[in-house]
Amino acid sequence: MNRSMALAQALEAAAQVEKLAAATERAAHGGGGRALELAAAGTTWADTARVYTALAALLPADDDSTEQVS
């Protein structure tokens, strides 16, 4: 994994957080009873985004010689 890949993963996780935050707000106002579960999922995705962001900060800058490992 290189820095660009880690940042891409962080952005994907942040997009999930945004979707779950909106769903949590709708559930909280609609009385659907799923707000706590949605909030917990959002928290997990937020933690994931933070981990990938921290990983990107530790990885060397991308260049053509960086080996990409999946």
Stockholm file with secondary structure:
# STOCKHOLM 1.0

chainA/1-70         MNRSMALAQALEAAAQVEKLAAATERAAHGGGGRALELAAAGTTWADTARVYTALAALLPADDDSTEQVS
#=GR chainA/1-70 SS CCHHHHHHHHHHHHHHHHHHHHHHHHHHHHTCSCHHHHHHHHHHHHHHHHHHHHHHHHSCCCCTTCCCCC
#=GC SS_cons        CCHHHHHHHHHHHHHHHHHHHHHHHHHHHHTCSCHHHHHHHHHHHHHHHHHHHHHHHHSCCCCTTCCCCC
//
